[in-house]
Amino acid sequence: MRLKLNNKGAALISVLVVTTFVTIIATTMLYMAAMNYQQKLTDYQNKQSFYGAEKALDELKSILVGDVQEAYVKAYNKTTRQFLVLKTAQARNEYFQDAFIHELNEKWETRVSTGGDNLTAVRSVMTGAYATEADSIYRVLDYGVYETTTSTGTAKKFALRGVQTKYTSGAFTTFIYTDICLEPPQIDWSDTYSNAGDSVTEAVERDTIAFTDYVYYVNWRKADYDEGAAGGYDNIEGIGTKVSSP
């Protein structure tokens, strides 16, 4: 007796096998695409939170560069008026540095007294175009004049201490902590001119001063959490000792 093979349903089974195979491949590809998207989103949000926090500091730094330029002009004018009275280059340089630091300290004393606290003073100079970035700055611990000992004597600088920013993007928040120092530009006050009038002014004007070089970060660090306001702020490495009567 011959047996007749019955292949009814074979096509259906083949379709099911192929469909299952395709489904597995498609599911795997979708899973990999989803994971890749999630990784890119995580990386994007992480970078956005960092750059958002850093941008606030950069905008504040650009304003401080303007402060340095303004203090330089006033201190320079005061020093040139005393050029002949101050007989040595060292005396002129010290006079210029003291005048420069005094201008900055007075400016920030006025800002703080008007605003009521350090944070309000910082945010007040970032109004307008920098208002969004100003919101990222949430703590400023101190400001003032600091002094360090060098091989040639003492050097003074003005500093905003404990400037803290934060920015949130998605599930990520970045905190940045730093001190910002402002130093007087270096000028050659040597007595090589016939008088303290236009010849000195013209000679100095020929020099290009990069004011951005005199505003810089110290003790900069990044964190993923709020470290608070712990720590002393009278004598910190990299800045020096605070001068009570600048």
GIURNOR-V763382 format. One record per backbone hydrogen bond with DSSP energy under -1.0 kcal/mol. NH is the residue of the N-H (numbers start at 0). CO is the residue of the C=O. E is the energy in kcal/mol with one decimal. If there is no record, write none. Layout:
((NH:CO:E) (NH:CO:E))
This chain:
((9:6:-1.7) (12:8:-2.1) (13:9:-2.5) (14:10:-2.6) (15:11:-2.4) (16:12:-2.5) (17:13:-2.8) (18:14:-3.1) (19:15:-2.7) (20:16:-2.4) (21:17:-3.0) (22:18:-2.6) (23:19:-2.4) (24:20:-2.3) (25:21:-3.1) (26:22:-2.9) (27:23:-2.4) (28:24:-2.6) (29:25:-2.7) (30:26:-2.5) (31:27:-2.6) (32:28:-2.6) (33:29:-2.7) (34:30:-2.7) (35:31:-2.5) (36:32:-2.5) (37:33:-2.5) (38:34:-2.4) (39:35:-2.2) (40:36:-2.8) (41:37:-2.6) (42:38:-2.6) (43:39:-2.7) (44:40:-2.8) (45:41:-2.4) (46:42:-2.4) (47:43:-2.8) (48:44:-2.3) (49:45:-1.7) (50:46:-3.2) (51:47:-2.3) (52:48:-1.7) (53:49:-2.5) (54:50:-2.4) (55:51:-1.2) (56:52:-1.0) (57:53:-2.3) (58:54:-2.6) (59:55:-2.0) (60:56:-2.7) (61:57:-2.0) (62:58:-1.5) (63:59:-2.2) (64:60:-1.9) (65:61:-1.2) (66:62:-1.6) (67:63:-2.4) (68:64:-2.2) (69:65:-2.3) (70:66:-2.7) (71:67:-2.4) (72:68:-2.1) (73:69:-1.9) (74:70:-2.6) (75:71:-3.0) (76:72:-2.2) (77:73:-2.0) (78:74:-2.2) (79:75:-2.5) (80:76:-1.5) (82:79:-1.1) (85:81:-2.7) (91:87:-2.1) (92:88:-2.5) (93:89:-2.5) (94:90:-2.2) (95:91:-2.8) (96:92:-2.6) (97:93:-2.5) (98:94:-2.4) (99:95:-2.6) (100:96:-2.7) (101:97:-2.4) (102:98:-2.1) (103:99:-1.9) (104:100:-2.6) (105:101:-2.5) (106:102:-2.1) (107:103:-2.2) (108:104:-2.1) (109:105:-2.2) (110:106:-2.0) (111:107:-2.6) (112:108:-2.4) (113:109:-2.0) (114:110:-2.4) (115:111:-3.5) (120:116:-2.0) (121:117:-2.2) (122:118:-2.6) (123:119:-1.9) (125:122:-1.2) (130:127:-1.6) (133:129:-2.3) (134:130:-1.3) (135:132:-1.2) (136:133:-1.0) (137:163:-2.1) (138:163:-1.2) (140:160:-1.0) (141:160:-1.8) (143:158:-1.5) (145:156:-3.3) (146:240:-2.6) (147:154:-2.7) (149:152:-4.1) (152:149:-1.1) (154:147:-2.8) (156:145:-2.4) (157:181:-2.5) (158:143:-2.6) (159:179:-2.5) (160:141:-2.9) (162:177:-2.4) (163:138:-2.8) (164:175:-2.4) (165:135:-2.3) (166:173:-1.6) (168:171:-2.8) (171:168:-1.8) (173:166:-2.3) (174:222:-2.8) (175:164:-2.2) (176:220:-2.8) (177:162:-1.9) (178:217:-2.7) (179:159:-2.5) (180:215:-2.8) (181:157:-3.4) (182:213:-2.3) (191:189:-1.9) (200:196:-1.5) (201:197:-3.2) (202:198:-1.7) (203:199:-2.4) (204:200:-2.4) (205:201:-1.0) (206:203:-1.4) (210:208:-1.2) (212:209:-1.8) (213:210:-1.6) (214:211:-1.1) (215:180:-1.9) (217:178:-2.7) (220:176:-2.3) (222:174:-2.9) (235:239:-1.2) (238:235:-2.0) (239:235:-2.0) (240:146:-2.3) (241:233:-2.0) (242:144:-3.4))
